[in-house]
Amino acid sequence: MEYAEKNNGSLFKKILKWAVIGFLAIIALKMVFGLLGFAAGLVFFLIFRIGPLVLVIWLGWKAWKYFSEPPKEET
């Protein structure tokens, strides 16, 4: 078979096919980058807003446990 017989599609069909593939690829990349941006925003929110709050509560709980223990008798 010759090349022309295998590729009997018109140039317009090829251009349209690659345009659709490119359009779908751009949409897919936009969705992926949007998801990555959302994940990064969530991580930064948890680290810089919730993390310090959890750390302060944890340290307060440890201090409460340390200071609320009865004194130990030394013999």
Steps between C-alpha positions, in 0.01 A plus 500: 500500500616845428496784750217679321278193519553455874445867577189567298359756749480860393722770642197669658415183695857472627510863606159470666606181681818660638312817594251296702781301662683823585184656641436194719863499613474866602182431696661199670808704593282779633313253721824341624657836583179610670503187714866551584430861594214393723720236668782751551257752648360239736849394610609860564178568690553197721868577562473872571150535649410169666855377577591775749162463670550126538855557628385749765218269614738203514758695702227623736375145547854377576553786746166426666595134540845591634378754756192305609695189607534459873847564634720195528627395842874469516635258758 
